[in-house]
Amino acid sequence: MKNFQTLRFLDLFRRIFESFGIDYPVMRKILAVKLTMDGRRTPTIFNQQAKKKKKPEENGFIKSLGMYVLLSLMLIPFVILGSSLLYQMSIFYGIVMFLVMTSMISDFSNVLLDVRDKGILLTKPVDKKTLNVTKTIHICIYLVFLTAALTMIPLVVGTFRHGILFLFLAIFGLILVNLFIVVLTAIIYYFILRFFDGEKLKDIINYVQIGLSISIAVGYQVLARAFSFVDMKITFTPSWWQFFIPPIWFGAPFELFLKHHSDVFLVSFSLLALVIPIFSIIIYSRMMPSFERNLQKLTNNSGGIKRKERRWKSRLVKIICLRHEERIFFRFADDMMRNEREFRLKVYPALGLSLVFPFIFLFNEIQMNSYAHMVSSKWYLSIYFSCLMIPNAIAMLKYSGKYKGAWIFQTAPIQNLAPLYSAILKVFIVNLFLPVYLVLSAIFIIIFKGKVIDDLLIVFVTAILFSVICSNYLKGTLPFSESFEDALQSGGLKVFLATLCIAAFTGIHLAVTFIPYGVPIYLIVLVAVTAFSWKLAYKTMWDVK
C-alpha cells in the first residue's frame, strides 16, 4: 500500500497519539486505506460516455484545489494593506472560516456522519476510540490541504511584509481554526442526533445545513460591522458582543504581538483563540462515544414510511409536463432528489446562502445611505444573487448514492433522452429554486411595493434560461449515474465561471430599466428566447442504446 507523505508526517506525532490511548499502527492502516480509496475515481458506467481517464493514483480533490488557490489571491490585500492588523487579520480569518466551514458542511458532513465502515471495522480488533480519532484525522487532512491552498500565497506575501513572526502566528491560528470548525460542526450534529432519529433526523440535518450557511454569512457581516471608518482610518471600539465573533479572537494576537498594542480586550480575545479550540477538543473527545452511538439512528428508516406525492405537485406535473413519458421521469427525479441525503448535504447549504445574500446587500445599502434611498433605487436587482445556487445544484444532478442502478437507463424502452433531461430540470426548478424565489419575491414586493412585479418575473424567466445554460453540465453523462466520490473533482472552476453569467443578466436588466417600456419588452423577448432555448436544448439528445 502506498506510503503517503501525509502519513509520514503523522508518524512524527506517534507518541502523542499513543499517549492518549490510540492504537497508532491500526489508525495508520485505516487512514492509508481511506486515502487510497479517496484517490481512486469510480469507473464510468457506460463506455460511450467518453471522458478523460485518470491515473489510479490521482486524487480529484487535490486537483480541484486550484480553485481555492485562485480565491486566495483576493486575501492578499487584507494581509499587506492597511495599518490595523486586528481588522485585516479578522477579515482574513473571517473569509477563511466562511469558505472552510461551507466546504465542511457541504463536502465533509457525509464523512462525519458516515456509519458504513463500523460494520466492518468494529468486528475486527479495532477499538472505538481509535476509529473515532481516525475519522477526525481523515477530515482534518483534507481541511489542511484546503486551508493551505486558500492561504499559502497570502501567508508568503504577508511574511515578506510583516516578518517571520507573522507566519508562525498565522499558521498556529489556522491550525486552531480548523480544529474549532471540525469540533463545532460535530457538536452541532451531536445535539441534533440526541433529539431526533430515522428519516426525521435526516431531514432535520438538512435544515441544519441551511441554518449553518445562513449563520456563517450573517456572522461575516457582523464581523465587518465590529469596525468603523473615521477620517479614512479603521477604528475598533471594544464591546461585549464581540466576544461571540471567533475571527476577532484569531486576529487579536497579530495586533498584540506585531503592533505591541496591549489591551485587556486584545489579551482576552487572544486567550479565547487559544483556549476555546483546546477546550472544545476536550469536550469533543468526551462526547465522542455518545455521538457515535447516536449516529446509528441514521440507519433507522422509521419503518420505511413512504412519502405520498402532494396534490398540488400532482396537478403541477400535469400542467408543466405535457408528455406521459416526461411525467414519469419527473416523479422519478423528484423521488431521487428528495431521498438522496448526500445530494441534499451538498446542495441545501447553497439554498441558505441564496436566501440571505440579497438581503446582505440591501442592509449594506441601508447602512451607507437610508431605507428610503434604498427603496427608491434599483437594489431590487440584488435578488439575482438567489441564482448563484443554480450552477452547483445542476452540476450535482449527475451524482447519486445509488449510481450503480443507472443501468436501468439502458434496459428501459427509451428511444430518446430529451424527456429525462427536461423533467430533471423542471424538478430542480420546482423543488429547489421556486421556493427560494417565492420567499424572496414576497419580501421584495413588500419592501419595494408592487412596482417590481415585472422585474421579479424577469428574474424568474432568467433563472429558467440560466438553468438551461447550466444543464450543459449534464451533457456527456446520464443523471444520477456517477458516484458522489467524484463530486469533489466536478469542475469547481466551471461552476465559478458560470456564475459570471448572472452578472451579465443583471447588467442587461439594469440597462433596460432606463429605456421607456424597456422592462415589459425585455420580459416578452426573454420569454421567447427561453422557450426557444428550451426546445433547442432538448430537441436532439443521444440515444440510450
C-alpha positions as CSV (number, residue, x, y, z in Angstrom):
1,M,0.0,0.0,0.0
2,K,1.2,3.5,-0.8
3,N,3.1,5.3,1.9
4,F,1.5,8.7,1.7
5,Q,3.5,11.8,2.7
6,T,0.7,12.8,5.0
7,L,1.1,9.6,6.9
8,R,4.9,10.1,7.2
9,F,4.2,13.5,8.7
10,L,1.7,11.9,11.2
11,D,4.5,9.5,12.2
12,L,6.3,12.4,13.9
13,F,3.4,12.6,16.3
14,R,3.0,8.9,17.0
15,R,4.0,9.1,20.7
16,I,1.4,11.9,21.2
17,F,-1.4,9.7,19.8
18,E,-0.3,6.7,21.8
19,S,-0.2,8.7,25.0
20,F,-3.9,9.3,24.5
21,G,-4.6,5.6,24.2
22,I,-4.8,5.5,20.4
23,D,-3.7,2.3,18.6
24,Y,-1.5,4.2,16.1
25,P,-0.5,1.3,13.8
26,V,-4.2,0.4,13.3
27,M,-5.1,4.1,12.8
28,R,-2.4,4.5,10.2
29,K,-3.5,1.4,8.3
30,I,-7.1,2.6,8.2
31,L,-6.0,6.1,7.1
32,A,-3.9,4.5,4.3
33,V,-6.9,2.6,3.1
34,K,-9.2,5.7,3.2
35,L,-6.6,7.9,1.4
36,T,-6.1,5.2,-1.2
37,M,-9.8,4.9,-1.8
38,D,-10.2,8.7,-1.9
39,G,-7.6,8.8,-4.7
40,R,-9.4,6.2,-6.9
41,R,-12.0,7.5,-9.2
42,T,-15.0,5.3,-9.7
43,P,-15.0,4.0,-13.3
44,T,-17.7,5.4,-15.6
45,I,-20.7,3.2,-16.1
46,F,-21.2,3.4,-19.8
47,N,-18.4,3.1,-22.3
48,Q,-20.0,5.6,-24.7
49,Q,-19.5,8.3,-22.1
50,A,-16.2,9.4,-23.3
51,K,-14.2,11.0,-20.6
52,K,-10.6,11.7,-19.9
53,K,-9.2,8.8,-18.0
54,K,-7.1,9.5,-14.9
55,K,-4.2,7.6,-13.4
56,P,-5.3,5.4,-10.5
57,E,-3.1,7.4,-8.1
58,E,-4.6,10.8,-9.0
59,N,-6.8,12.4,-6.4
60,G,-9.6,14.5,-7.7
61,F,-9.8,16.6,-4.6
62,I,-6.2,17.6,-4.7
63,K,-6.5,18.6,-8.4
64,S,-9.6,20.7,-7.5
65,L,-7.6,22.8,-5.0
66,G,-6.6,25.1,-7.9
67,M,-9.9,26.8,-7.4
68,Y,-9.0,27.7,-3.8
69,V,-5.6,28.9,-4.9
70,L,-7.3,31.3,-7.3
71,L,-9.6,32.5,-4.5
72,S,-6.6,33.0,-2.2
73,L,-5.5,35.9,-4.4
74,M,-8.3,38.1,-3.0
75,L,-6.9,37.6,0.5
76,I,-3.5,39.3,-0.3
77,P,-4.8,42.9,0.1
78,F,-6.1,42.1,3.5
79,V,-2.6,40.9,4.6
80,I,-0.4,43.7,3.2
81,L,-2.6,46.8,3.0
82,G,-3.7,48.9,6.0
83,S,-2.4,49.8,9.4
84,S,-4.8,47.9,11.6
85,L,-3.7,44.2,11.8
86,L,-6.7,43.5,14.0
87,Y,-9.1,44.5,11.3
88,Q,-7.0,43.0,8.4
89,M,-6.5,39.6,10.1
90,S,-10.0,39.4,11.5
91,I,-11.4,39.8,7.9
92,F,-8.7,37.3,6.7
93,Y,-9.8,34.7,9.2
94,G,-13.4,35.5,8.7
95,I,-13.2,34.7,5.0
96,V,-11.1,31.6,5.6
97,M,-13.6,30.3,8.2
98,F,-16.5,31.1,5.8
99,L,-15.0,29.2,2.9
100,V,-13.7,26.3,5.0
101,M,-16.8,25.8,7.1
102,T,-19.1,25.9,4.0
103,S,-16.8,23.2,2.5
104,M,-17.0,21.3,5.8
105,I,-20.8,21.4,5.7
106,S,-21.3,20.5,2.0
107,D,-18.4,18.1,1.4
108,F,-17.3,16.5,4.7
109,S,-20.5,16.2,6.7
110,N,-21.2,12.9,4.9
111,V,-17.8,11.7,6.2
112,L,-18.5,12.9,9.7
113,L,-21.9,11.2,9.7
114,D,-20.8,8.0,7.9
115,V,-21.6,4.8,9.8
116,R,-20.9,2.3,7.0
117,D,-17.4,1.3,8.0
118,K,-18.4,0.4,11.5
119,G,-20.0,-2.9,10.4
120,I,-16.6,-4.0,9.0
121,L,-14.0,-2.4,11.4
122,L,-15.7,-2.9,14.7
123,T,-15.9,-6.7,14.1
124,K,-12.1,-6.6,14.0
125,P,-9.7,-5.9,16.8
126,V,-10.2,-2.1,16.4
127,D,-11.4,-0.1,19.4
128,K,-14.0,2.7,19.0
129,K,-11.7,5.4,20.3
130,T,-9.1,4.7,17.6
131,L,-11.8,4.5,14.9
132,N,-13.3,7.8,16.0
133,V,-10.0,9.6,16.0
134,T,-9.2,8.1,12.6
135,K,-12.4,9.6,11.2
136,T,-11.5,13.1,12.6
137,I,-7.9,12.9,11.3
138,H,-9.2,11.9,7.9
139,I,-11.4,15.0,7.7
140,C,-8.6,17.2,9.1
141,I,-6.1,16.0,6.5
142,Y,-8.3,17.4,3.7
143,L,-9.1,20.5,5.6
144,V,-5.4,21.1,5.9
145,F,-5.0,20.8,2.2
146,L,-7.9,23.1,1.6
147,T,-6.7,25.7,4.1
148,A,-3.1,25.5,2.6
149,A,-4.4,26.1,-0.9
150,L,-6.5,29.0,0.4
151,T,-3.9,30.7,2.5
152,M,-0.4,29.7,1.3
153,I,0.1,32.6,-1.2
154,P,-1.2,35.3,1.2
155,L,0.9,34.0,4.1
156,V,4.1,34.1,2.0
157,V,3.3,37.6,0.9
158,G,2.4,38.6,4.5
159,T,5.7,37.1,5.8
160,F,7.7,39.4,3.5
161,R,5.6,42.3,4.7
162,H,5.4,41.7,8.4
163,G,8.2,39.2,9.2
164,I,8.6,35.6,10.3
165,L,6.6,36.1,13.5
166,F,3.6,36.8,11.3
167,L,4.0,33.4,9.6
168,F,4.2,31.5,12.9
169,L,1.1,33.3,14.3
170,A,-0.9,32.7,11.1
171,I,-0.1,29.0,10.9
172,F,-0.8,28.4,14.6
173,G,-4.1,30.4,14.2
174,L,-5.1,28.3,11.1
175,I,-4.5,25.1,13.0
176,L,-6.7,26.3,15.8
177,V,-9.3,27.5,13.3
178,N,-9.6,24.1,11.7
179,L,-9.8,22.3,15.0
180,F,-12.5,24.7,16.1
181,I,-14.5,24.2,12.8
182,V,-14.4,20.4,13.0
183,V,-15.4,20.3,16.6
184,L,-18.1,23.0,16.3
185,T,-19.7,21.1,13.4
186,A,-19.6,17.8,15.3
187,I,-21.1,19.4,18.4
188,I,-24.0,20.8,16.5
189,Y,-24.7,17.4,14.9
190,Y,-24.4,15.8,18.3
191,F,-27.3,17.8,19.8
192,I,-29.4,17.2,16.7
193,L,-28.7,13.4,16.9
194,R,-29.8,13.4,20.6
195,F,-33.4,14.5,19.9
196,F,-34.2,13.0,16.5
197,D,-33.9,9.7,14.8
198,G,-34.6,7.9,11.5
199,E,-35.9,9.8,8.4
200,K,-36.9,12.8,10.6
201,L,-33.3,13.1,11.7
202,K,-32.1,13.1,8.1
203,D,-34.5,15.9,7.3
204,I,-33.5,17.9,10.3
205,I,-29.8,17.7,9.4
206,N,-30.6,19.2,6.0
207,Y,-32.3,22.1,7.7
208,V,-29.3,22.5,9.9
209,Q,-27.1,22.8,6.8
210,I,-29.3,25.8,5.7
211,G,-29.2,27.3,9.1
212,L,-25.4,27.0,9.4
213,S,-24.9,28.5,5.9
214,I,-27.1,31.5,6.9
215,S,-25.3,31.9,10.2
216,I,-21.9,31.9,8.6
217,A,-23.0,34.6,6.0
218,V,-24.7,36.7,8.6
219,G,-21.8,36.3,11.1
220,Y,-19.4,37.5,8.4
221,Q,-21.4,40.7,8.1
222,V,-21.5,41.2,11.9
223,L,-17.7,40.9,11.9
224,A,-17.3,43.7,9.3
225,R,-19.6,45.9,11.5
226,A,-17.4,45.5,14.5
227,F,-15.1,48.1,12.9
228,S,-15.9,51.5,11.6
229,F,-14.2,54.1,9.4
230,V,-13.4,57.5,10.9
231,D,-11.4,60.1,8.9
232,M,-10.4,57.4,6.4
233,K,-8.9,55.3,9.3
234,I,-10.2,52.0,10.7
235,T,-11.2,52.2,14.3
236,F,-12.2,49.5,16.7
237,T,-14.5,50.1,19.7
238,P,-14.5,47.1,22.0
239,S,-17.8,45.8,23.1
240,W,-19.2,42.7,24.9
241,W,-20.9,41.2,21.8
242,Q,-17.5,41.0,20.0
243,F,-16.6,38.1,22.3
244,F,-19.0,36.0,20.3
245,I,-17.2,36.6,16.9
246,P,-14.4,34.0,16.5
247,P,-12.5,35.7,13.7
248,I,-11.7,38.6,16.0
249,W,-10.2,36.1,18.5
250,F,-7.7,34.9,15.9
251,G,-7.0,38.4,14.6
252,A,-6.1,39.9,18.0
253,P,-2.7,38.2,18.5
254,F,-1.3,40.0,15.4
255,E,-2.2,43.4,16.9
256,L,-0.9,42.2,20.3
257,F,2.5,40.8,19.3
258,L,3.3,42.6,16.0
259,K,1.9,46.1,16.8
260,H,2.6,45.8,20.5
261,H,-0.8,47.2,21.4
262,S,-1.6,45.8,24.8
263,D,-5.2,46.0,25.8
264,V,-7.5,44.0,28.1
265,F,-9.7,43.1,25.2
266,L,-6.9,42.1,22.9
267,V,-5.4,39.8,25.6
268,S,-8.9,38.4,26.2
269,F,-9.5,37.8,22.5
270,S,-6.1,36.1,22.1
271,L,-6.8,33.8,25.1
272,L,-10.1,32.8,23.6
273,A,-8.4,31.9,20.3
274,L,-6.1,29.5,22.3
275,V,-8.4,28.2,25.0
276,I,-11.8,27.7,23.1
277,P,-10.4,25.3,20.4
278,I,-8.5,23.3,23.0
279,F,-11.4,23.2,25.4
280,S,-13.8,22.2,22.5
281,I,-11.4,19.3,21.6
282,I,-11.6,18.1,25.2
283,I,-15.4,18.3,25.1
284,Y,-15.5,16.5,21.7
285,S,-13.3,13.7,23.0
286,R,-15.6,13.2,26.0
287,M,-18.8,13.1,23.9
288,M,-17.5,11.0,21.0
289,P,-18.8,7.7,22.4
290,S,-22.3,9.1,22.8
291,F,-22.0,10.8,19.4
292,E,-21.1,7.5,17.7
293,R,-24.0,5.7,19.4
294,N,-26.5,8.3,18.2
295,L,-25.1,8.1,14.7
296,Q,-26.7,4.6,14.5
297,K,-30.1,6.5,14.3
298,L,-29.2,7.4,10.7
299,T,-29.6,3.7,9.8
300,N,-33.2,3.8,11.2
301,N,-35.6,4.4,8.4
302,S,-38.6,4.7,10.7
303,G,-40.3,1.6,9.3
304,G,-39.7,2.6,5.7
305,I,-42.6,5.1,5.6
306,K,-43.0,6.3,2.0
307,R,-43.9,9.9,1.3
308,K,-47.0,10.4,-0.8
309,E,-47.0,12.9,-3.6
310,R,-48.8,16.1,-2.7
311,R,-51.9,17.0,-4.6
312,W,-50.6,20.4,-5.7
313,K,-47.5,18.7,-7.2
314,S,-49.5,16.1,-9.0
315,R,-51.6,18.8,-10.6
316,L,-48.5,20.8,-11.4
317,V,-46.9,17.8,-13.1
318,K,-49.9,17.5,-15.5
319,I,-49.5,21.2,-16.4
320,I,-45.8,21.5,-16.9
321,C,-45.1,18.0,-18.3
322,L,-47.2,17.6,-21.4
323,R,-46.0,14.1,-22.3
324,H,-46.7,10.9,-20.3
325,E,-43.0,9.8,-20.5
326,E,-41.9,13.2,-19.1
327,R,-44.3,12.9,-16.2
328,I,-42.8,9.5,-15.3
329,F,-39.3,10.9,-15.4
330,F,-40.5,13.9,-13.3
331,R,-41.7,11.6,-10.5
332,F,-38.6,9.5,-10.7
333,A,-36.3,12.6,-10.4
334,D,-38.5,14.0,-7.7
335,D,-38.1,10.9,-5.6
336,M,-34.3,10.7,-6.2
337,M,-33.7,14.3,-5.2
338,R,-35.9,14.1,-2.1
339,N,-34.3,10.8,-0.9
340,E,-30.7,11.4,-1.8
341,R,-29.3,12.6,1.6
342,E,-25.9,13.2,0.2
343,F,-27.3,15.4,-2.6
344,R,-29.1,17.5,0.0
345,L,-26.0,17.8,2.1
346,K,-24.2,19.3,-0.8
347,V,-26.9,21.5,-2.3
348,Y,-29.0,22.7,0.6
349,P,-26.3,25.0,2.1
350,A,-26.4,26.9,-1.1
351,L,-30.1,27.4,-0.7
352,G,-29.5,29.1,2.6
353,L,-26.9,31.4,1.1
354,S,-29.3,32.2,-1.8
355,L,-31.9,33.3,0.7
356,V,-29.6,35.6,2.7
357,F,-27.2,37.1,0.1
358,P,-29.8,39.5,-1.5
359,F,-30.6,41.0,2.0
360,I,-27.0,41.4,2.9
361,F,-26.6,43.9,0.0
362,L,-29.8,45.6,1.0
363,F,-28.7,46.0,4.6
364,N,-25.3,47.4,3.4
365,E,-27.2,49.9,1.2
366,I,-29.4,51.0,4.2
367,Q,-26.3,51.4,6.4
368,M,-24.5,53.5,3.8
369,N,-27.5,55.7,2.8
370,S,-31.0,55.2,4.1
371,Y,-34.0,52.9,3.9
372,A,-35.9,55.5,1.8
373,H,-33.0,55.8,-0.6
374,M,-32.7,52.0,-1.0
375,V,-36.5,51.7,-1.7
376,S,-36.3,54.3,-4.4
377,S,-33.2,52.7,-6.0
378,K,-32.8,49.6,-8.2
379,W,-31.4,47.5,-5.4
380,Y,-34.2,45.0,-6.0
381,L,-31.9,43.6,-8.6
382,S,-30.0,42.0,-5.7
383,I,-32.5,39.2,-6.0
384,Y,-30.3,37.9,-8.8
385,F,-27.9,36.6,-6.1
386,S,-30.5,33.8,-5.5
387,C,-29.5,32.4,-8.9
388,L,-26.0,31.6,-7.6
389,M,-27.1,28.3,-6.3
390,I,-28.2,27.1,-9.8
391,P,-24.8,26.0,-11.3
392,N,-23.8,23.9,-8.3
393,A,-27.2,22.3,-7.9
394,I,-27.5,21.3,-11.5
395,A,-23.9,20.0,-11.6
396,M,-24.8,17.8,-8.7
397,L,-27.7,16.2,-10.6
398,K,-25.3,13.8,-12.3
399,Y,-24.3,12.2,-9.0
400,S,-26.1,9.6,-6.8
401,G,-25.5,7.4,-3.9
402,K,-27.3,4.7,-5.9
403,Y,-25.4,5.4,-9.1
404,K,-24.9,1.7,-9.9
405,G,-28.6,1.5,-10.6
406,A,-28.2,3.7,-13.7
407,W,-28.2,0.5,-15.8
408,I,-31.9,0.9,-15.9
409,F,-31.5,3.6,-18.5
410,Q,-30.0,1.1,-20.9
411,T,-32.6,-1.6,-20.2
412,A,-35.7,0.6,-20.3
413,P,-37.5,1.1,-23.6
414,I,-36.4,4.7,-24.0
415,Q,-35.9,6.0,-27.5
416,N,-34.8,9.5,-26.6
417,L,-33.3,11.1,-23.5
418,A,-34.8,14.5,-24.0
419,P,-37.8,13.9,-21.7
420,L,-35.4,12.7,-19.0
421,Y,-33.2,15.8,-19.0
422,S,-36.2,18.1,-19.4
423,A,-38.0,16.5,-16.5
424,I,-35.0,16.7,-14.2
425,L,-34.5,20.4,-14.9
426,K,-38.2,21.0,-14.1
427,V,-37.9,19.1,-10.8
428,F,-34.9,21.2,-9.9
429,I,-36.8,24.4,-10.6
430,V,-40.0,23.3,-8.8
431,N,-38.3,21.7,-5.7
432,L,-35.2,23.9,-5.2
433,F,-35.3,27.3,-6.9
434,L,-39.0,28.1,-6.9
435,P,-39.4,28.0,-3.0
436,V,-36.4,30.3,-2.6
437,Y,-37.7,32.6,-5.4
438,L,-41.2,32.8,-3.9
439,V,-40.0,33.7,-0.4
440,L,-37.7,36.4,-1.7
441,S,-40.3,37.8,-4.1
442,A,-42.9,38.1,-1.4
443,I,-40.4,40.1,0.8
444,F,-39.2,42.2,-2.1
445,I,-42.8,43.1,-3.1
446,I,-43.4,44.3,0.5
447,I,-40.1,46.3,0.6
448,F,-40.3,47.8,-2.9
449,K,-44.1,47.8,-3.3
450,G,-45.8,46.4,-6.3
451,K,-43.7,48.3,-8.8
452,V,-41.2,45.5,-9.0
453,I,-43.5,42.7,-10.1
454,D,-42.5,42.9,-13.7
455,D,-38.8,42.8,-12.7
456,L,-39.4,39.8,-10.5
457,L,-41.0,38.0,-13.4
458,I,-37.9,38.8,-15.5
459,V,-35.7,37.3,-12.8
460,F,-37.7,34.1,-12.8
461,V,-37.6,33.7,-16.6
462,T,-33.9,34.5,-16.5
463,A,-33.4,31.8,-13.9
464,I,-35.1,29.2,-16.2
465,L,-32.9,30.3,-19.1
466,F,-29.8,30.2,-16.9
467,S,-30.8,26.7,-15.8
468,V,-31.0,25.6,-19.4
469,I,-27.5,27.0,-20.0
470,C,-26.1,25.3,-16.9
471,S,-27.8,22.0,-17.9
472,N,-24.9,21.6,-20.4
473,Y,-23.0,20.3,-17.4
474,L,-25.2,17.1,-17.7
475,K,-24.2,16.5,-21.3
476,G,-21.9,13.6,-21.8
477,T,-23.3,11.8,-18.7
478,L,-26.6,10.5,-17.5
479,P,-28.3,11.9,-14.5
480,F,-27.7,10.1,-11.2
481,S,-25.2,7.9,-12.9
482,E,-21.9,8.8,-11.1
483,S,-20.7,8.4,-7.6
484,F,-20.6,11.3,-5.1
485,E,-16.9,10.4,-4.6
486,D,-16.3,12.1,-8.0
487,A,-18.2,15.3,-6.9
488,L,-15.1,17.0,-5.4
489,Q,-13.5,17.0,-8.8
490,S,-16.6,18.1,-10.7
491,G,-15.1,21.3,-12.1
492,G,-15.4,23.9,-9.4
493,L,-13.9,26.5,-11.8
494,K,-16.6,25.7,-14.4
495,V,-19.3,26.4,-11.8
496,F,-17.5,29.6,-10.8
497,L,-17.3,30.8,-14.3
498,A,-20.9,30.0,-14.9
499,T,-21.9,32.4,-12.2
500,L,-20.4,35.2,-14.2
501,C,-23.5,34.9,-16.5
502,I,-25.5,36.2,-13.6
503,A,-23.6,39.5,-13.7
504,A,-24.3,39.7,-17.5
505,F,-28.1,39.1,-17.0
506,T,-28.1,41.6,-14.1
507,G,-26.4,44.2,-16.3
508,I,-28.9,43.7,-19.2
509,H,-31.8,44.0,-16.8
510,L,-30.4,47.2,-15.3
511,A,-29.9,48.7,-18.7
512,V,-33.5,48.1,-19.9
513,T,-34.9,49.8,-16.8
514,F,-33.6,53.1,-18.2
515,I,-35.5,52.6,-21.5
516,P,-39.2,53.6,-21.8
517,Y,-41.3,50.4,-21.7
518,G,-37.9,48.5,-21.7
519,V,-38.9,46.2,-18.8
520,P,-42.1,44.7,-20.4
521,I,-40.5,44.5,-23.8
522,Y,-37.5,42.7,-22.3
523,L,-39.8,40.3,-20.5
524,I,-41.5,39.3,-23.7
525,V,-38.2,38.9,-25.6
526,L,-36.8,36.9,-22.7
527,V,-39.8,34.5,-22.6
528,A,-39.4,33.9,-26.4
529,V,-35.7,33.3,-26.1
530,T,-36.1,31.0,-23.1
531,A,-38.9,28.9,-24.9
532,F,-36.7,28.6,-28.0
533,S,-33.6,27.7,-25.9
534,W,-35.5,25.0,-24.0
535,K,-36.8,23.4,-27.2
536,L,-33.3,23.7,-28.8
537,A,-31.5,22.2,-25.8
538,Y,-33.7,19.1,-25.7
539,K,-34.6,18.7,-29.3
540,T,-31.8,16.2,-30.0
541,M,-30.2,14.0,-27.4
542,W,-28.2,10.9,-27.5
543,D,-29.8,7.6,-28.0
544,V,-29.6,5.4,-24.9
545,K,-28.7,2.3,-26.8
